[in-house]
Amino acid sequence: MRQRYDRAGRAVYRDKRWPALRLAAKRRDGWHCVQCGHKRKLEVDHIKPVRDHPELAFDLSNLQVLCGSCHSRKTRLDLGFDPLHPERAKWRALLQMND
């Protein structure tokens, strides 16, 4: 069974300012993942998490655009999980090439 984590940013994502800020981040980062360059399945990530730095929730300089895979990897590491096993990472990369 998976452990559930409370989303500290829930109020941020429901705020009326979030859609405009999200769009501004995507425009600034050229509509691609800042880590791998992928242009699909983009998400806007808080560099310093809202749970630790709520004062930066609406600060554009604390946002970056990541693809779903890079965002999942960053979140997993932020929460203290181990990085993916290299073999699993290779398999995931292979699947993404066919995406």
N, C-alpha and C positions, 0 to 999 in steps of 0.2 A: 504494500500500500504506500502511495506517495505521501510525503509530508507536505502539508499546505503552508505556504508563506503568505502572511498578510501583505497586501500591496500598499506600501506606505504612500505611494503616489496616486492612489485612487482619486483623491480629491483634486489633484492637479489635472488628471486626464478628463475630469468632468467639468473643469473650469472653462468658462467661455473664452479665455485667452489662449488655451492650448492649441486649437486648430490653426490660428494665425502664427503662433510661435513655431509649431511643427512645420508649417509650410515655409516659413523663413529659414529654418535650419536646412530643409531639403534644397531650397534655392541656393543658399550659401555654399553647400557642399556639392553642388553640381548634379544633384539627383543620382548619386552613386555612393556605395559603401566606402567610407574613408579608410577602411582597412584592406579590403580585397578588390574594390572597384566594381563589384557586382551591381547591376542596375535594376534588379527585380526584387520583390519582397522586402522593400526597404522599411526600416523602423527608425524612429528617432529615440536616441538613448541619452540618458543623463550620465555624463562622464563621472561626476561625483553623485552617488545615489541619493535620491530624495530622502530615504530613511535616515541617512547620516547627515545630509546637508539640506534641510527643507528650505533654507533661505535662498538656495540657488535653483529652486524648482522652475522659476520663470526667467532664468538668466540664459540668454542665447549662447553666451560663451561656454556654458556648461552642457551644451547639447552637441551631439554628433549623429550623423546618419550611418547606420549599420544595416547590412543585410540580415535576414533572419538567423543565419548560421553564426555570423560573427557576434550578433547580439546575444544569442543563446550561450555561446562560449564565454563571453564577457560576464554575463549574469551568473553562470555556473561558477566561475572563478571568484566573483565578488561575494558569493554566498559561502565560499570555503570548500567547494567540491574539488576533487582532483581533476586535472585536465584529462581529456579523452586519451585512451590508450592509442598509441601510434597506428596500430592496425585498423582500429575503428575509424580514426581520423582519415586514413587512406581510403577506406570504403566510402565514407561520407563524401570525400572530395570527388570520388569517381561518380557517385550518384548525382552530385551537383553539376558535373560536366554534361550530363545528359538532360539536365533540367531546362 
